[in-house]
Amino acid sequence: MAGTFLSPGLAAVNDTAAATGPFAKAAGLLEDLAGVQLTVKRVERAAGASGAARSAALRERSALIAGRKMAPMPPQPCPDMPTARSTAPASP
């Protein structure tokens, strides 16, 4: 594959395939399931870059929360809040 860019969709599929085990297996899965040929090294580098980007984003978000510049979101679904249901009476 020419260049160093993977589309967001291909990067997501690559990350999922890379998480299954050895990078050689991931490269084979990508070729079998998506018809995309990437070298083992390319799979490894792309997965590593995605992991590094996610780690950096998590560190940045954590710093904002710790500095009280961002409020953390509650877990989904929020265990102590009722679900959004209509309380309006049914129409006749």
Number of C-alpha atoms within 10 A of each C-alpha: 10 6 5 8 10 13 8 9 9 15 17 15 17 25 20 14 21 23 13 11 10 13 21 17 16 24 22 18 19 21 13 11 8 11 10 15 15 18 15 16 12 16 24 20 14 20 22 14 14 16 13 12 12 12 12 12 12 12 12 12 16 14 13 14 13 12 10 10 10 12 11 12 7 9 7 6 9 10 9 7 7 8 9 6 6 7 6 6 6 6 4 3
